[in-house]
């Protein structure tokens, strides 16, 4: 097994290398503790640091830890973990191939563990879709749209690009970002998958450890959509209590305020929700909200995990999705992802339209 394969385990050549060695994954998991430990580290580091951790010095262990890590992600079976794991593997690969591209332009060696741009383009069948120019690169528009789909920023929108003859101009740095997306797409493809019972049983402890890490962290993407019908049952119940003017215990008030702030509501909007309460105090409510948001404190607080909500008695009306979700934000994200467009009317916009209509 080559060090290049351990460095880039998503390559087809790396997969072939594992197949050529006739490696039985169940046997590896049962007998090779170092592989399992490194696989767990890959996943936990992906959650906590957005990277896959320091590579093992043994290329065999490093390479085999990749398929085992994919097994662990599949066993946990959380969409948020699939996304974060794929992003972390892609971020690690990006860090490596950008370094390799710089190194190979200066010194090439038959013993190099690095990869060249041409090789990576060929790996993803992008050779014909991407052409180098005197001032950067040009990417076929179809390929560009696919790889830029999840990129943040207006600069990635096609309307802001000088498209010519079906090609989109990109800088070298932008091309590398698109290649990172190609890696992420490949790694995410096929996850999660069904895991044989014998393997699942052997990895129960690792799966539990990963779930524990997930339950303590807010891993959801930035959300700016307020649709109460899609809220997790616990948050829907707390919001209902607020709208009834009921007094909430401190832990409940913190939970719903942190949740509303995390899904994009402003301090003013959150404060307005509490006005119906007879004991409402605007100054204190605004101070608490700004503190939770991190505006007046060094920490931006995340909503409590499901485990914490249960311990405080705020976990109510559990449904089937609650049984496999470790965090209210993960619940909300999955409901948003699965919702139809007509179900995603933002509550703030609807209220604004109602107020405008009543004012007329």
Residue, then its C-alpha position, 0 to 999 in steps of 0.5 A: x500500500x503506497x503512502x499516496x493512497x494513505x494520503x488520499x484514500x478516496x482515490x480509485x487507486x487507493x480503493x483498488x489497492x485495498x481490494x488487491x490486498x484482499x483485506x477482509x474488513x471484519x477481520x481488520x476490525x476484530x484484530x487490528x485495534x490501531x485501525x479502529x482507533x484511527x478510524x474513530x479519531x478520523x470521525x471525532x476530529x471531523x466533528x470537533x476540528x473540521x479535519x481528520x486528525x494527524x495521519x498514522x505513521x503506518x500507511x496501511x493503518x492510515x489507509x484502512x482507517x478510511x473505510x472503517x471511518x465510513x462504516x462508523x459514520x454509516x452506523x451513527x446514521x445522522x445526516x449532520x455527521x455525514x455532511x461534517x465528515x465529508x467536509x472534514x475529509x475534503x478539507x484535509x485533502x484540500x490542505x494536502x493537495x494545495x501543498x502538493x501542487x506547490x511542491x511538484x512545481x519546484x521538485x519532482x521525485x519518483x518517490x514523492x507521496x504528493x499528487x499533481x493537478x493533472x492527476x486529480x483532474x483525471x481522477x474526477x474526469x474533469x480533464x476535458x471540462x477544465x482548461x488552463x488560460x493565461x490568467x487562470x482557468x475556464x470551467x464548462x458551465x455544467x461542471x461549474x454549476x455542479x461543483x459551485x452549488x454549495x459554495x458560499x458568497x455572491x461571487x460564486x453565482x453564475x450571474x456574477x461570472x463572465x460566461x463565454x462560450x459555455x465556459x466560466x472563468x475561475x482563478x487558481x484559488x477558486x479552482x482548488x476550492x471546486x476540487x475540494x467540492x469534488x472530493x467532498x461529493x465523492x466522499x459523501x456519495x453512498x453514505x450512509x450504507x447498511x453495515x453487516x451485523x457482525x461489523x456493527x456489533x464489533x464497533x458498538x463502543x466506537x459508535x456510542x463514543x461518536x454519538x456522545x460527541x455529537x450530542x454535545x456539539x452544535x454541528x448544523x449549518x447556518x440557518x436563516x429560516x423560521x418555520x415553527x411547524x418544522x420545529x422539534x417538538x420540544x422547541x415548538x412546545x416552548x414557543x407555544x408557552x411563550x405565545x400563551x404568556x406563560x412564565x418559563x424556567x430559566x433553563x427553558x427560556x435559555x433553550x428556546x432563546x438560543x434556538x431562535x437565535x441559532x435559526x436567524x432571529x434577531x434580538x428585536x424579533x426575539x424580544x418581541x415574542x416575550x412582550x406578551x408575558x405580564x412580567x416582561x422586562x425589555x431591558x433584561x430580556x434584551x440583555x439576556x438575548x444579546x448575551x446568549x447570541x454572543x453580542x455581549x459575551x465572549x461565547x455564542x451559546x448553542x441550544x442544549x442537546x437532546x440529552x440536556x433537554x431531557x435532564x431538565x424535563x424540556x424534552x416533550x412530545x417526542x416523535x420518531x425523528x427524535x429517537x435518532x437525532x442528538x440535537x434540536x438543531x439537527x432535527x430542525x435542519x433535517x425537517x427543513x431539508x425534507x420540506x417542500x418549498x410551499x412548507x418553507x414560508x418564513x414566519x417573519x415574512x408571513x407576520x410582516x405581510x399580515x401587519x402590512x395588510x392590517x395597516x392598509 
